[in-house]
Amino acid sequence: MVEKGAHRKNKQRDLTRLALSIVLIILCNYVGSFLFKRFDLTSEKRYTLSPESKAIAKNIKTLAFFKVYLNGKLPAGFVRLRDEMKEMLDEFNAYSGGNVQYQFIDPTTLGDNKDVFHQLYENGLVPFNLQVKASSGTAEQIIWPGAMLNYAGRDMPINILQTQMDADPETQLNNSIEALEYNIDNAFHKIDLKMRPIVAFLQGQGEPDSLHLAGAINALSEYYDVRLLPINHQLNGLQLCKALIIAKPMQAIDDKDAYIIDQFIMRGGKVLWLIDPMYAPMDSLSRNGVTIAFKTELNIDDQLFRYGVRLNSNLVLDLQSSAIPLNSSLPGQQARIKLYPWFYEPLVSATGNNPIVRNLNLVEFKYASTLDTIQQPGIKKTILLTTSKATRLLNAPARISFDIVRMQPDEKQFDQGFQPLAVLLEGKFTSAFKDRLNMSPDTLKLLKYQDVSVNTSMIVVSDGDVVINEVERGKNQAYPLGYDGYTYKVTQQIYGNKDFIVNCMNYLCGDSALLSVRTKQLKLRLLDREKASKYKTQWELINMGVPIGIITLLGIVLAYMRKRKYAS
């Protein structure tokens, strides 16, 4: 009787514990529905969204749907990129309350490949041509590492593969993974833009026309209201502008317009200076195979000097360069066109970790000059782009000739490496017209003259061609900025000119919070191939032998304990 009562008591106790456990689990889930916390145990917090990304995700109030065209039979590197994209979208989905949804698609299953691929390209996605081994040799596999975001009634393309000519495939893949968060943020940012700041290209001094600036205008128009604007001595000519781009003026900027630009800076305006310190007549080079580059007189040297920069009267030659087609046959023979390295068009790489140039592809310059920074109180200077190690400088007047491509370059002459070509200036600038205006204080007050600026920034680049796109002759058709028709067929690469110009404007116009996401770094953990090959057998034996040994030892111990227990 006592045993029966004890049994009933134990049963009631167990049922009570079960009921309490169920209530506790329900309570924890209920509380958890109001609390949200994710844990990232990686050292570089690779799966943790930045505060900017979290804010964007939490502001997504309607469905944001991603079609990611990265599925099917893919190489290992693209499989990793696909998986990282999925995990990044899962993070956005978690912080958006389920408003971010996605679908991974194999574009080769959507119908006729030619039509599908054409539509993807028209939508803004960029393909990647991969050479793969086949039974008959090599075959071409076209991969579309991109996505289309549909949100708020708009579609926005996202290219998720970051190609860089000076980086190995593993580094390119790692950089692409680093950029995933920024690319997603950027897509939402472009869709959500309502009031677009005005960015103006200065006109009136022989600057390129809208067709030759079409690549930059189209890229910047995703963020800004882009205009071509002559100042024409109007004191309020720049009043509505957030930023001014001075792109390759060919004639001197007169003092009145220079004053208006100066005061625009003093009041916090941003300026991107894209200046050619040297002029090289291309007609003479095409006709005679030789030309002379000489210093241009643009009436801005003193102004830039006061801001903290000096443009030098020289030409940069770099062994890391673009190429030009020339006839390689002897006189009287049939023409044979061949690409030759053209050292006057350096392919410039980023320096430092500034978000403007982080993970940036090589930028193509043409007939560029060097620049020096000048000590000016309160001005912070950050070099953005430099030449390669193998650089040579020619002082003005500089002779440019096709003969240079037909002889083996003497590398000993290319010993002036890492020359700065672009610099970011930040701080309070002193007016270039301080102590130069012969006016009464009342007149200066009426003009609202300032001799020291508020905190502002500018970028100076010692080449104007960096913003000019190629144009197809006879059709008035502009190619994308960064496209080089001579080298694209060989490299399948579009240079980073467009991204550089857009990043400069994003930084100057205050989108640095978005750009700060670009500074996120993921450590590239690669195997040491030499050690892996040397110790391969050793580690195979360890990986196979240790688990088997542990299991065997554990079995012996358990058998011994079991025998001892029942023997007693």
C-alpha positions, 0 to 999 in steps of 0.5 A: 500500500505504501509502495502504491502511494509512493508510486502515485506521488512520484507520478504526480511529481513527474506530471507537475515537472512536465507541465512546468517545463511546457509552461516554461518553454511556452513562456520563453518562446513568448518572451523571445518573440519580443526580444531579438538577438543574434550571436556572431562568433567569428573574429571579424564579425563577418555575419554581423550587419553594420548599424547602417545595414540594420537601419536599412533593414528595419525600415523595409516596410513592404516586401523586398524580393531578390532574384539571384541568378547564381545557381545551377552547376557552378565552380567551387568559388561561385558556390561559396559566393552564392552561399555567402549571398544567401547568408547575407540575405538571411541576415537582412530578412531577420532584421527586416521582420521577414520582409526580405525574401529571395529566390536563387535561379539558374538562368540557363533553365529560363528558356532560350539562353540568347534571349534570357542573357540579353534581357539580363544584360539589358537589366544591368547585370554583367556576365562572367565568362569562365573557361572550363575543361571539357572532353573536347578541350575547353568550353565557355561557361557564362555565369551571371553573378548578380541579382535583381531587387524588386522593392517599392515598385522599382527594379534595381540590378546588383552585380555581386562579383568584384573583378580586379585585374591586379588581384588573384581569384581568391582575393577577388572572391573574398573582396566580392564577399566583403562587398555583399553588404554594401551592394545590398545597402546601395541598392536600397539606398538608390531606390529610396532616394527622393530628394536628389542633391544637385551635382554640376559639371562645370562648362564654359572652358572647353570641357567635354560635352554630354556625350563624352560625359554620358558614362559618368552622368548616367552613373551619378544620376542614380544618386543625384540630379546631374546638370551641365552648368556654366557659371558665366560670372553669376555670383549665385551660379552655384547656390543650389549645387551640393557638389561641382565637378571640374572635368578637364577644362581646356581654357583658363578659368577667369578670376570672376568664375574662380572667385565664385568657385572659391566662395562655393567652397568656403560655404561648404560646397564640395569640388571634384577637380579632374585636371590635365596639367599637361596638354598633348595634341593627339592629332599630331601623334596620329598623323606623325607618330610623335607629339609634344606635351606642354603645360596648360595654363588654367589659372588654378595653380595658385588656387589649388596651392592655397587649398593644399595641392600642387599639380606638377608639369610632367607626364607619367609613364608606367609599365602597368599600363593600357594598350594601343593597336599599331601596325606591326608590319614592315612598309609595303607589307599587309597591315598586321594590327597588334596591341602594344603596351602604351606606357602613357596610359597607366593603370592606377591602383588604390592606396590605403583603406579609404572607402572611396578606393577600397576593393576598387579595380584598376583605374585607367588614366591617360597622359596624367601628371603627378601631384604634391601635397602642400602643408596647410594648417588644418587640412587632412590629406589622404592619397587615394591613387598612385602609380605602380612601382615601375614608374618614370616621369618626363618633365615638360615639354615632354616628347610622346612617340610611338617609337617607345612601344617598338623597343624593349623598355629599360626597367632601370629608367622606371624607378620613380614608383608610387607617384600620387595621382589623386588626393582627398583634402578635408578640413577648413580651407583658406580662401585663394582670394584672401588679401587679394581683393582690393575692396572696401569692407562694406563691399566684401560684406555685401558680397558675403565674402568668407576667407576661411571655409566651414568644414568641407572636403574636395578631391583633386585628380591630376588627369581629366580623362579619367571621367571621359568615356569612349564614343563610337564614331558615326553613331554618337553612342557612348560606351560605359565609363571605364570601357577600353575598346582596345583591351576589353577583347583581351582582358574582358575587364572594364576599368574602375573609372565609373566606381571611382567617380561615383565613390568620390561623389558619394563621399563628398556629398555625405554618403560616407555612412553608406561607404563606411560599410565598404571598409568591412574586412574579411580575413582571407584564410588560405592554405599554405600550399607548400606545407599542405603538400609536404605534410599531406600524408601525415595529416591524412593519417592523423585525421583517419587514425585519431578518431578510430583510436579514440573510439577503440579506446573508449570501447575498451574502457567501457568493456572493462567497466562493464566487466568489472561491474557485473563481476562484482 
